[in-house]
Amino acid sequence: METTLSTHLLKIEGMSCGWCVKKVSGVLKEVPGIATHSVELGRARIACESARQCEDACEALTAEGYRTMEVPDVEGGVALQRSMAEDWPPGGESYDGGYAGW
């Protein structure tokens, strides 16, 4: 029987450097049932079988001190809903940081 994975985009506050990217990647690797597609400053794209596994990933990151929430994965995660993007990045810095379309 083939397993179907769904993709989820996580918005992660508190990431500020390459070390944070490595830390988040490591935390996600330890969560059962999670496949990590990508981790970048401020976000991660994961695949999992159930919503509970996505919640487990968010809880694991919260336990490490990051504020995490699942956001709509519009067009493969390229864009966030405008309501989510208005308060991003933290502190209101104005830069695209490689997140074209946010």
Secondary structure, 3 states (H helix, E strand, C coil): CCCCCEEEEEEEECCCCHHHHHHHHHHHHCCCCCEEEEEECCEEEEEECCHHHHHHHHHHHHHCCCEEEEECCEHHHCECCHHHHCCCCHHHCCCCCCCCCC
